[in-house]
């Protein structure tokens, strides 16, 4: 088995700087990375607007409603258009 240190901050800041990304869709059963992603934006992003961080699922909440709400936020966001 091979183990390597996860360089989460480096990976996220690289995406922020290289791609000018300000939208993140976390695909997971619970939004565990949203806070860390937001912190990375705060430390590296010079944009005035806050990033849009969406989740596909949230623990025991209704899965269909959570996903559809995130998709609605994505399609109506000024970050996209």
N, CA and C of each residue as an Amber inpcrd file, in Angstrom:
protein
   243
   0.8400000  -1.1760000   0.0000000   0.0000000   0.0000000   0.0000000
   0.8870000   1.2420000   0.0000000   0.5160000   2.2090000  -0.7880000
   1.2880000   3.4340000  -0.9350000   0.4780000   4.6000000  -0.3820000
   1.0700000   5.3370000   0.5210000   0.3810000   6.4860000   1.1100000
   1.1150000   7.7650000   0.7490000   0.3490000   8.7700000   0.4510000
   0.9020000  10.0670000   0.0760000   0.0870000  11.1500000   0.7860000
   0.7370000  12.2010000   1.1820000   0.0590000  13.3110000   1.8360000
  -0.8760000  14.0030000   0.8530000  -2.0910000  14.2580000   1.3000000
  -3.0520000  14.9850000   0.4790000  -2.7460000  16.4740000   0.5980000
  -2.5630000  17.1110000  -0.5250000  -2.2460000  18.5430000  -0.5540000
  -3.4860000  19.3040000  -1.0220000  -4.5040000  19.2610000  -0.1880000
  -5.8070000  19.8400000  -0.5170000  -5.7010000  21.3320000  -0.8150000
  -5.0860000  22.0760000   0.0890000  -4.9540000  23.5260000  -0.0840000
  -4.2490000  23.8510000  -1.3990000  -3.1490000  23.1590000  -1.6730000
  -2.4100000  23.3990000  -2.9130000  -3.2740000  23.1160000  -4.1410000
  -4.0390000  22.0380000  -4.0850000  -4.8860000  21.6720000  -5.2220000
  -5.9880000  22.7020000  -5.4580000  -6.6670000  23.0880000  -4.3920000
  -7.7670000  24.0460000  -4.5380000  -7.2570000  25.4190000  -4.9690000
  -6.1750000  25.8870000  -4.3700000  -5.6510000  27.2040000  -4.7580000
  -5.1310000  27.2020000  -6.1880000  -4.6270000  26.0730000  -6.6390000
  -4.1900000  25.9670000  -8.0270000  -5.3730000  26.1300000  -8.9790000
  -6.4800000  25.4980000  -8.6470000  -7.6870000  25.6250000  -9.4690000
  -8.1910000  27.0690000  -9.4430000  -8.1880000  27.6670000  -8.2660000
  -8.6690000  29.0460000  -8.1410000  -7.8280000  29.9850000  -8.9980000
  -6.5200000  29.8580000  -8.9240000  -5.6250000  30.7600000  -9.6500000
  -5.6020000  30.4870000 -11.1480000  -5.5370000  29.2180000 -11.5300000
  -5.4030000  28.8700000 -12.9390000  -6.7130000  28.9330000 -13.7100000
  -7.7900000  28.6010000 -13.0640000  -9.0670000  28.5010000 -13.7620000
 -10.0000000  29.6660000 -13.4680000  -9.6370000  30.5070000 -12.5380000
 -10.5140000  31.5970000 -12.1020000 -11.8880000  31.0580000 -11.7310000
 -11.8890000  29.8940000 -11.1120000 -13.1400000  29.2480000 -10.7190000
 -13.7230000  29.9290000  -9.4920000 -15.0170000  30.1400000  -9.5010000
 -15.6690000  30.6630000  -8.3160000 -16.9360000  29.8800000  -7.9880000
 -17.0430000  28.6910000  -8.5890000 -18.1520000  27.7840000  -8.2980000
 -17.5710000  26.4060000  -8.0120000 -18.0360000  25.8080000  -6.9290000
 -17.6130000  24.4540000  -6.5910000 -18.8500000  23.6250000  -6.3020000
 -18.9350000  22.4580000  -6.9090000 -20.0150000  21.5140000  -6.6450000
 -19.4010000  20.3090000  -5.9540000 -19.7060000  20.1490000  -4.6790000
 -19.1630000  19.0290000  -3.9140000 -20.0860000  17.8250000  -4.0700000
 -19.5590000  16.7800000  -4.6790000 -20.3290000  15.5610000  -4.8990000
 -19.9270000  14.5640000  -3.8210000 -20.7480000  14.4920000  -2.7930000
 -20.4670000  13.6120000  -1.6580000 -21.7470000  13.4360000  -0.8500000
 -21.7880000  12.4280000   0.0350000 -22.9920000  12.2080000   0.8310000
 -23.2170000  13.2780000   1.9030000 -22.1910000  14.0620000   2.2000000
 -22.3100000  15.1370000   3.1890000 -21.2780000  16.2100000   2.8390000
 -21.6320000  17.4830000   2.9150000 -20.7080000  18.5480000   2.5030000
 -19.5770000  18.7870000   3.5100000 -18.6210000  17.8870000   3.5490000
 -17.5310000  17.9800000   4.5320000 -16.4030000  18.9050000   4.0810000
 -16.2930000  19.1760000   2.8070000 -15.1890000  19.9940000   2.3020000
 -15.5590000  21.4570000   2.0780000 -16.8210000  21.7910000   2.1760000
 -17.2770000  23.1520000   1.8660000 -16.5610000  24.2120000   2.6950000
 -16.3950000  23.9760000   3.9760000 -15.7230000  24.9560000   4.8390000
 -14.2700000  25.1310000   4.4380000 -13.5870000  24.0360000   4.1690000
 -12.1810000  24.1090000   3.7580000 -12.0320000  24.7930000   2.4070000
 -12.9370000  24.5190000   1.4980000 -12.8990000  25.1610000   0.1840000
 -13.1050000  26.6690000   0.3390000 -14.0650000  27.0620000   1.1680000
 -14.3280000  28.4870000   1.4070000 -13.1000000  29.1730000   2.0070000
 -12.4220000  28.5020000   2.9320000 -11.2040000  29.0600000   3.5340000
 -10.1040000  29.2550000   2.4890000  -9.9740000  28.3130000   1.5750000
  -8.9800000  28.4480000   0.5030000  -9.2790000  29.6730000  -0.3550000
 -10.5600000  29.8770000  -0.6900000 -10.9460000  31.0600000  -1.4590000
 -10.5970000  32.3330000  -0.7040000 -10.8980000  32.3550000   0.5840000
 -10.6360000  33.5520000   1.3870000  -9.1460000  33.8690000   1.4540000
  -8.3060000  32.8490000   1.4860000  -6.8680000  33.0610000   1.5960000
  -6.2030000  33.4320000   0.2700000  -6.7880000  33.0310000  -0.8570000
  -6.1120000  33.2210000  -2.1380000  -6.8630000  34.0700000  -3.1490000
  -8.1450000  34.1800000  -3.0200000  -8.9600000  34.8130000  -4.0480000
  -9.0380000  36.3190000  -3.8380000  -8.7830000  37.0700000  -4.8870000
  -8.8260000  38.5220000  -4.8170000 -10.1630000  39.0800000  -5.3110000
 -11.0650000  38.1970000  -5.6950000 -12.3560000  38.6520000  -6.2080000
 -13.1920000  39.2560000  -5.0870000 -14.0640000  40.1650000  -5.4610000
 -14.9530000  40.7950000  -4.4930000 -16.1070000  39.8770000  -4.1070000
 -16.5880000  39.0790000  -5.0510000 -17.7410000  38.2290000  -4.7740000
 -17.3170000  36.9240000  -4.1060000 -18.1660000  36.4510000  -3.2290000
 -17.8990000  35.1900000  -2.5360000 -18.1270000  34.0300000  -3.5010000
 -17.4140000  32.9310000  -3.3120000 -17.6060000  31.7840000  -4.1920000
 -18.9540000  31.1200000  -3.9360000 -19.4350000  30.4230000  -4.9270000
 -20.6600000  29.6410000  -4.8000000 -20.2380000  28.1980000  -4.5660000
 -20.5230000  27.6720000  -3.3860000 -20.1520000  26.3020000  -3.0370000
 -21.4420000  25.5340000  -2.7930000 -21.6990000  24.5600000  -3.6470000
 -22.9460000  23.8020000  -3.6070000 -22.6860000  22.3460000  -3.2460000
 -23.6820000  21.7230000  -2.6330000 -23.5840000  20.3140000  -2.2510000
 -24.6420000  19.5090000  -2.9860000 -24.3210000  18.2580000  -3.2680000
 -25.3000000  17.3910000  -3.9130000 -26.1680000  16.6750000  -2.8870000
 -25.6090000  16.3860000  -1.7330000 -26.3460000  15.7120000  -0.6600000
 -25.9640000  16.3370000   0.6730000 -26.8770000  16.2650000   1.6410000
 -26.6030000  16.7990000   2.9770000 -27.1490000  15.8390000   4.0220000
 -26.3260000  14.8770000   4.3960000 -26.6920000  13.9510000   5.4690000
 -28.0510000  13.3170000   5.2780000 -28.9340000  13.5590000   6.2400000
 -30.2500000  12.9190000   6.2360000 -31.3380000  13.7650000   5.5830000
 -30.9620000  14.9010000   5.0230000 -31.9530000  15.7290000   4.3310000
 -32.4410000  15.0170000   3.0730000 -33.5910000  15.4350000   2.5830000
 -34.1670000  14.8460000   1.3840000 -33.1950000  15.0110000   0.2130000
 -32.7420000  13.8960000  -0.3260000 -31.7120000  13.9030000  -1.3680000
 -32.1650000  14.6280000  -2.6310000 -33.3840000  14.3670000  -3.0300000
 -33.9000000  14.9680000  -4.2560000 -34.0210000  16.4870000  -4.1200000
 -34.5320000  16.9390000  -2.9900000 -34.6790000  18.3820000  -2.7740000
 -33.3180000  19.0590000  -2.7030000 -32.3680000  18.4470000  -1.9990000
 -31.0270000  19.0300000  -1.8800000 -30.3710000  19.1710000  -3.2480000
 -30.4170000  18.1190000  -4.0440000 -29.8020000  18.1560000  -5.3710000
 -30.4860000  19.1760000  -6.2750000 -31.8050000  19.1690000  -6.2990000
 -32.5330000  20.1070000  -7.1570000 -32.3330000  21.5580000  -6.7130000
 -32.2310000  21.7890000  -5.4110000 -31.9670000  23.1380000  -4.9070000
 -30.6020000  23.6260000  -5.3650000 -29.6030000  22.7560000  -5.2730000
 -28.2600000  23.1320000  -5.7260000 -28.2370000  23.4010000  -7.2260000
 -28.9210000  22.5780000  -7.9900000 -28.9840000  22.7960000  -9.4420000
 -29.6980000  24.1080000  -9.7720000 -30.7550000  24.4210000  -9.0310000
 -31.4620000  25.6870000  -9.2450000 -30.5550000  26.8700000  -8.9160000
 -29.8130000  26.7790000  -7.8090000 -28.8780000  27.8480000  -7.4480000
 -27.8070000  28.0150000  -8.5220000 -27.3450000  26.9040000  -9.0470000
 -26.3130000  26.9500000 -10.0810000 -26.8250000  27.6290000 -11.3450000
 -28.0120000  27.2600000 -11.7800000 -28.5290000  27.7980000 -13.0420000
 -28.9910000  29.2470000 -12.9350000 -29.2930000  29.7110000 -11.7390000
 -29.7500000  31.0920000 -11.5800000 -28.6680000  32.0150000 -11.0270000
 -27.5030000  31.4850000 -10.7930000 -26.4220000  32.2610000 -10.1820000
 -25.7910000  33.2430000 -11.1610000 -25.4520000  34.4030000 -10.6610000
 -24.7320000  35.3790000 -11.4820000 -23.2880000  34.9380000 -11.7160000
 -22.8080000  33.9440000 -10.9570000 -21.4650000  33.4010000 -11.1620000
 -21.3510000  32.7230000 -12.5330000 -22.4690000  32.1760000 -12.9910000
 -22.4710000  31.4270000 -14.2500000 -22.6890000  32.3510000 -15.4340000
 -23.6090000  33.2530000 -15.3220000 -24.0020000  34.0990000 -16.4430000
 -23.3380000  35.4120000 -16.3150000
